[in-house]
């Protein structure tokens, strides 16, 4: 950082609470220069062949493979993710790059449509610069999830990442540059949190920016949607979730408890699509709670740089205290604290694995998104009530159902109102499937063919021969 520059963007290690990095936020004019550079790079990139784009994406995947350990270390330092989980995140980023390198051409093919024209079809053309506002919890994956299909379609990308993972954001820029993408095609805007709103409004109004994608809270989604709506620009929102995991009477309870606990503890529970409300049919409720308690207790909390650690600290102290507030308010309303629920006095932003039983609608842990290692268990009289309780939420991101009856599982999956439903496993994102939600969980899709087509102009082309 140059002389006289005062840092106003920081990343803090949630393990030892020390400063990892500090940066000076960019001025409005510097942000506009970034947008202009991305627009200029898009001008040539939009004319590139699929082979050129695929070559760069394959190169990017190779670099990710080679840097997985160092990228995991950076994630651990900036937001507390255990290194084993960070390496898995880097692997998934490489996977999505290869997926669109291999399938992008097919997804973007002209789609013939039978009409009375000599020839008619739908062409898929890039839109322009895509502005992405991304969160800290999966600092690489959330970015690659939208950026890989966006650049594969011929677009440019401008990223405003969460300030506490600025190091990760800048590292991603370097990866794109090293992979041979045009200078400026992937740009990063560095601004402190209090300037994020005005800067986003300015960028969304920039003529080069043709669409916006945000992963974050419902509150942030509404704010960005208002800005995009004012400018008549396409918007994709992947917002929060309060995913139900329905445990039916015939479920493999040991498998269900182990899977649900894993889903709830990965990334210290800071996962929008993790199971949060465990809705258990009454006849197996007690046994399931016993098994869930056992599995949650198996977490190994510690330094995220230690390969043995499975539960790292939460990313920030304010996030930890928000989760604790949800837990304490729910207990005061009648929820039973089975394990956890106590703020540690030791260094680091840790929150213990927590299980709450006797949860009912109306409690914070039932109605709100709990972004931490907290599992809430609700009891249902029967399958009908289990389905009804699953639907008592304003969110609709993901859901899961546990049963030995595959037909029943599929029937439940079709009836639950959500963007995804997984049977006998935890909900996750996969490059091959569309990802997104309904209700307060947002709209639009990432990943799959559907996610790629969110950021293209689906142009109708009609060709007549003219007069004979």
C-alpha positions in Angstrom: 0.0 0.0 0.0 1.4 3.4 -1.0 2.5 6.1 1.4 -0.4 8.2 2.7 -3.0 5.6 1.8 -5.2 4.7 4.7 -6.6 1.2 4.7 -10.4 0.9 5.1 -10.8 -2.7 3.9 -9.6 -5.4 6.3 -9.6 -9.2 6.6 -9.4 -10.6 10.1 -8.3 -14.2 11.0 -11.3 -15.7 12.9 -9.0 -18.1 14.6 -6.6 -15.7 16.3 -8.4 -12.4 15.6 -5.4 -10.9 14.0 -5.4 -8.8 10.8 -4.6 -10.9 7.7 -4.7 -8.1 5.1 -5.6 -4.5 4.6 -6.3 -2.5 1.5 -7.4 1.0 0.5 -10.8 1.0 -1.0 -11.1 2.1 -4.6 -12.6 5.6 -5.4 -15.6 6.0 -7.6 -13.3 7.0 -10.5 -11.2 3.9 -10.0 -14.3 1.8 -10.0 -15.5 3.4 -13.2 -12.1 2.7 -14.8 -12.5 -1.0 -13.8 -15.9 -1.1 -15.5 -14.5 0.5 -18.6 -11.6 -2.0 -18.8 -14.1 -4.9 -18.5 -16.3 -3.4 -21.2 -13.2 -3.1 -23.5 -12.2 -6.6 -22.8 -15.7 -7.9 -23.5 -15.6 -6.2 -26.9 -13.1 -8.7 -28.2 -14.0 -11.6 -26.0 -17.6 -11.7 -27.2 -16.2 -12.5 -30.7 -13.9 -15.3 -29.5 -14.6 -18.9 -30.5 -15.8 -21.6 -28.1 -12.4 -23.3 -28.6 -10.6 -20.2 -27.3 -12.9 -19.9 -24.3 -12.7 -23.6 -23.5 -8.9 -23.5 -23.7 -8.8 -20.6 -21.1 -11.2 -22.4 -18.8 -9.2 -25.7 -19.0 -6.0 -23.7 -18.2 -7.9 -22.1 -15.2 -8.9 -25.5 -14.0 -5.3 -26.7 -14.2 -4.1 -23.7 -12.1 -6.7 -24.4 -9.5 -5.6 -28.0 -9.3 -2.0 -26.9 -8.6 -2.9 -24.2 -6.1 -5.6 -26.1 -4.1 -3.5 -26.2 -0.9 -2.5 -22.5 -1.0 -6.0 -21.4 -1.8 -7.4 -23.5 1.1 -4.9 -21.8 3.4 -6.0 -18.4 2.2 -9.7 -19.3 2.9 -8.7 -20.6 6.4 -6.9 -17.4 7.2 -9.6 -15.0 5.9 -12.8 -16.7 7.0 -12.0 -19.8 9.0 -12.8 -22.6 6.6 -10.9 -25.9 7.6 -8.2 -26.6 5.0 -9.7 -29.9 4.0 -13.0 -28.2 3.1 -11.1 -25.4 1.4 -9.3 -27.8 -0.9 -12.6 -29.4 -1.8 -13.9 -26.0 -2.6 -11.0 -25.3 -5.0 -11.6 -28.8 -6.6 -15.2 -27.8 -7.2 -14.1 -24.6 -8.9 -11.9 -26.6 -11.2 -14.8 -28.9 -11.9 -17.2 -26.1 -12.9 -14.5 -24.6 -15.2 -14.1 -27.9 -17.0 -17.8 -28.5 -17.1 -18.5 -25.3 -19.1 -15.4 -25.8 -21.2 -16.8 -29.2 -22.3 -20.5 -28.3 -22.5 -20.7 -24.6 -23.2 -20.6 -25.0 -27.0 -23.5 -27.4 -27.0 -25.5 -25.2 -24.5 -25.1 -22.1 -26.8 -25.9 -23.9 -30.1 -28.5 -22.3 -32.3 -31.9 -23.9 -31.5 -33.9 -24.5 -34.7 -37.6 -23.8 -34.5 -40.1 -25.1 -37.1 -42.0 -22.2 -38.6 -43.1 -21.2 -42.1 -39.9 -19.3 -42.6 -37.1 -20.5 -44.8 -35.1 -20.8 -41.6 -35.9 -19.8 -38.0 -33.9 -20.4 -34.8 -32.9 -19.0 -31.4 -29.4 -17.7 -31.2 -27.6 -17.3 -27.9 -25.4 -14.2 -27.7 -23.5 -12.7 -24.7 -25.0 -9.8 -22.9 -22.0 -7.7 -21.8 -20.5 -7.2 -18.4 -22.1 -9.2 -15.5 -21.8 -7.5 -12.1 -21.5 -10.1 -9.3 -22.0 -9.3 -5.6 -20.7 -12.2 -3.7 -20.6 -13.3 0.0 -17.7 -14.6 2.2 -18.9 -18.1 3.1 -17.6 -19.9 -0.1 -15.3 -17.2 -1.3 -14.1 -19.0 -4.3 -17.0 -21.3 -5.2 -19.7 -18.6 -5.2 -17.6 -16.6 -7.6 -16.7 -19.4 -10.0 -20.3 -20.7 -9.9 -21.5 -17.6 -11.9 -18.2 -16.5 -13.5 -17.3 -19.8 -15.3 -20.6 -20.0 -17.3 -20.6 -16.2 -17.8 -17.2 -16.0 -19.5 -17.9 -19.3 -21.3 -20.9 -17.5 -22.9 -18.7 -14.6 -23.9 -19.5 -12.1 -21.2 -17.2 -10.0 -19.0 -17.3 -10.2 -15.2 -17.0 -7.5 -12.6 -16.9 -8.7 -9.0 -17.7 -6.9 -5.7 -16.7 -9.4 -3.1 -17.3 -9.3 0.7 -14.6 -7.1 2.3 -13.5 -9.7 4.7 -12.3 -12.0 1.8 -10.7 -9.3 -0.3 -7.5 -11.5 -0.4 -9.5 -14.3 -2.0 -11.1 -11.9 -4.5 -7.7 -10.5 -5.6 -6.3 -14.0 -5.9 -9.1 -15.0 -8.3 -8.2 -12.0 -10.5 -4.7 -13.3 -10.7 -5.9 -16.8 -11.6 -7.9 -15.5 -14.5 -5.0 -13.4 -15.7 -2.6 -16.4 -15.4 -5.0 -18.6 -17.4 -4.7 -16.2 -20.3 -8.1 -14.4 -20.2 -7.9 -10.9 -21.7 -6.7 -8.2 -19.3 -9.7 -6.6 -17.5 -12.3 -9.3 -18.5 -12.5 -10.4 -14.9 -12.3 -7.3 -12.7 -12.5 -6.8 -8.9 -14.0 -3.8 -7.1 -12.6 -3.3 -3.6 -14.8 -1.1 -1.4 -15.6 -1.1 2.4 -19.0 -2.3 3.5 -20.4 1.2 4.1 -19.8 2.1 0.5 -21.0 -1.1 -1.1 -24.6 0.2 -1.7 -23.7 3.4 -3.5 -21.0 1.7 -5.5 -23.3 -1.1 -6.6 -26.0 1.5 -7.5 -23.4 3.3 -9.7 -22.2 0.1 -11.4 -25.7 -1.3 -12.0 -26.4 2.0 -13.7 -23.3 1.8 -15.9 -24.2 1.2 -19.5 -21.6 -1.6 -19.9 -23.2 -3.7 -17.0 -26.1 -5.6 -18.5 -27.0 -8.0 -15.7 -26.5 -8.5 -12.0 -26.1 -11.6 -9.9 -26.1 -11.6 -6.1 -25.6 -14.3 -3.5 -26.5 -13.1 0.0 -29.3 -12.2 2.4 -32.9 -11.6 1.5 -32.4 -7.9 2.6 -29.4 -7.5 0.3 -31.3 -9.2 -2.5 -34.2 -6.8 -2.3 -31.9 -3.8 -2.4 -30.0 -5.0 -5.5 -33.3 -6.0 -7.1 -34.6 -2.5 -6.7 -31.5 -1.1 -8.3 -31.6 -3.5 -11.2 -35.3 -2.9 -11.7 -34.8 0.8 -11.8 -32.3 0.3 -14.6 -34.3 -2.5 -16.4 -31.5 -4.9 -16.0 -31.6 -8.7 -15.7 -31.1 -10.0 -12.1 -30.4 -13.4 -10.6 -30.7 -13.7 -6.8 -29.5 -16.6 -4.7 -30.6 -15.7 -1.2 -31.0 -17.4 2.2 -32.6 -20.6 3.2 -34.2 -22.5 6.1 -34.0 -25.9 4.5 -36.1 -28.7 5.9 -34.8 -32.2 6.3 -37.8 -34.6 6.6 -37.1 -37.8 8.5 -39.8 -40.3 7.8 -40.7 -43.4 9.9 -39.0 -45.8 7.5 -35.8 -43.8 7.2 -32.3 -45.2 7.9 -31.9 -43.2 11.0 -28.2 -43.6 11.4 -27.5 -42.5 7.9 -30.0 -39.6 8.2 -28.4 -38.4 11.4 -24.9 -38.6 10.0 -25.8 -36.9 6.8 -27.8 -34.1 8.5 -25.0 -33.4 11.0 -22.4 -33.2 8.2 -24.6 -30.8 6.3 -25.1 -28.7 9.4 -21.4 -28.6 10.5 -19.6 -28.1 7.2 -18.2 -24.6 6.9 -19.3 -24.0 10.6 -22.9 -24.1 9.5 -22.5 -21.1 7.3 -24.2 -22.5 4.3 -27.4 -21.2 2.8 -28.4 -24.7 1.5 -27.6 -26.7 4.6 -30.3 -28.6 6.4 -31.5 -26.4 9.2 -34.9 -27.6 10.3 -35.0 -31.4 11.0 -38.7 -32.4 10.8 -39.0 -35.9 12.3 -42.0 -38.2 12.4 -43.0 -38.7 16.1 -42.5 -42.4 16.2 -38.7 -42.1 15.5 -38.1 -38.7 17.0 -36.4 -39.6 20.2 -34.0 -42.1 18.6 -33.1 -39.6 15.8 -32.3 -36.9 18.4 -30.0 -39.3 20.2 -28.2 -40.2 17.0 -28.0 -36.5 15.9 -26.5 -35.5 19.3 -23.8 -38.2 18.9 -22.9 -37.1 15.4 -22.7 -33.4 16.2 -20.5 -34.2 19.2 -17.9 -35.9 16.8 -16.9 -32.5 15.3 -13.3 -31.6 15.9 -13.0 -27.9 16.6 -9.7 -26.2 16.2 -7.2 -24.3 14.1 -8.6 -24.4 10.5 -5.0 -24.8 9.2 -4.8 -28.1 11.1 -5.9 -31.0 8.7 -7.5 -32.7 11.7 -10.0 -29.9 12.2 -13.5 -30.5 11.0 -15.1 -27.4 12.6 -13.5 -24.1 12.3 -14.5 -20.7 13.8 -17.3 -18.7 12.3 -16.1 -15.9 10.0 -16.9 -13.0 12.2 -17.9 -12.3 15.8 -21.1 -10.5 14.9 -22.2 -13.5 13.0 -21.5 -15.8 15.9 -23.5 -13.5 18.3 -26.4 -13.3 15.9 -26.7 -17.1 15.9 -26.4 -17.2 19.7 -29.2 -14.7 20.0 -31.4 -16.9 17.9 -30.6 -19.9 20.1 -31.2 -18.1 23.4 -34.4 -16.6 22.3 -35.7 -19.9 21.1 -34.8 -21.6 24.4 -36.6 -18.8 26.2 -39.7 -19.7 24.1 -39.6 -23.4 25.1 -37.0 -25.1 22.9 -34.9 -27.7 24.7 -31.1 -27.3 24.5 -29.7 -30.7 24.0 -26.0 -29.8 23.5 -24.1 -26.6 22.9 -25.6 -23.1 23.0 -22.9 -21.5 25.1 -20.5 -18.8 23.8 -16.9 -19.9 24.4 -14.7 -17.6 26.4 -11.5 -18.7 24.5 -9.9 -16.9 21.6 -11.5 -17.1 18.2 -15.0 -16.8 16.8 -16.1 -20.4 17.7 -19.6 -21.5 18.3 -20.2 -25.0 19.6 -22.2 -27.7 17.7 -25.7 -27.1 19.0 -28.9 -29.2 18.9 -32.3 -27.8 19.9 -35.2 -30.1 20.4 -38.9 -29.3 20.9 -38.7 -26.5 18.3 -42.0 -25.2 16.9 -42.9 -22.6 14.3 -42.7 -19.1 15.7 -39.3 -19.6 17.3 -36.4 -17.8 15.7 -34.6 -21.1 14.8 -37.7 -22.3 13.0 -38.7 -19.1 11.2 -35.3 -17.4 10.5 -32.2 -18.6 8.7 -29.7 -19.9 11.3 -26.2 -19.3 9.8 -24.1 -21.4 12.2 -23.6 -25.0 13.5 -27.2 -25.2 15.0 -29.6 -28.1 14.3 -33.2 -27.6 15.2 -35.5 -30.5 15.5 -39.3 -30.4 15.1 -41.7 -33.2 15.7 -44.5 -34.2 13.3 -47.4 -36.5 14.1 -47.3 -38.2 10.7 -46.1 -37.7 7.2 -48.9 -35.2 6.4 -47.9 -32.9 9.2 -44.2 -33.3 8.3 -44.9 -32.0 4.8 -47.0 -29.2 6.2 -44.2 -28.1 8.6 -41.7 -28.2 5.8 -43.7 -25.7 3.9 -44.2 -23.3 6.8 -41.4 -21.0 5.8 -40.9 -17.9 3.6 -37.8 -19.5 2.1 -37.6 -22.1 -0.6 -33.9 -22.9 -1.5 -33.5 -26.6 -0.8 -35.0 -29.5 1.0 -34.2 -33.2 1.7 -36.3 -36.3 2.5 -35.1 -39.5 4.2 -37.0 -42.7 3.5 -36.3 -46.3 2.3 -39.2 -45.9 -0.1 -37.8 -44.3 -3.3 -41.3 -43.7 -4.7 -42.4 -42.0 -1.6 -39.2 -39.9 -1.5 -39.8 -38.8 -5.1 -43.4 -37.9 -4.3 -42.3 -35.8 -1.3 -39.6 -34.1 -3.5 -42.3 -33.1 -6.0 -44.6 -31.7 -3.4 -42.1 -29.5 -1.5 -42.0 -26.0 -2.8 -38.2 -25.3 -3.2 -35.6 -24.9 -5.8 -34.1 -28.3 -5.1 -34.9 -31.4 -3.2 -32.6 -34.3 -2.5 -33.7 -37.8 -1.3 -31.5 -39.6 1.3 -28.6 -37.2 1.0 -27.9 -33.5 1.8 -28.7 -30.7 -0.6 -25.8 -29.3 -2.6 -25.0 -27.4 -5.7 -23.7 -29.4 -8.7 -22.5 -27.9 -12.1 -24.8 -30.3 -13.9 -28.0 -29.1 -12.2 -29.7 -25.7 -12.0 -29.3 -24.1 -8.6 -31.5 -21.4 -7.0 -34.6 -20.9 -5.0 -38.2 -19.5 -4.7 -39.8 -17.1 -2.3 -37.4 -15.3 0.0 -34.6 -17.5 -1.4 -34.6 -15.5 -4.6 -35.1 -16.2 -8.3 -33.2 -17.2 -11.4 -30.8 -20.0 -11.7 -27.1 -20.7 -11.6 -25.3 -23.8 -13.0 -26.5 -26.3 -15.5 -27.6 -25.2 -19.0 -30.3 -23.0 -17.3 -27.7 -21.1 -15.4 -25.6 -20.4 -18.5 -28.7 -19.1 -20.4 -29.5 -16.6 -17.7 -26.8 -14.3 -19.0 -27.3 -14.6 -22.8 -29.5 -12.8 -25.2 -31.9 -15.5 -26.6 -32.4 -13.9 -29.9 -35.1 -15.0 -32.3 -33.9 -15.1 -35.9 -36.4 -15.4 -38.8 -35.1 -15.8 -42.4 -37.3 -15.6 -45.5 -36.2 -16.1 -49.1 -37.9 -12.9 -50.3 -39.9 -12.7 -53.5 -39.3 -15.4 -56.1 
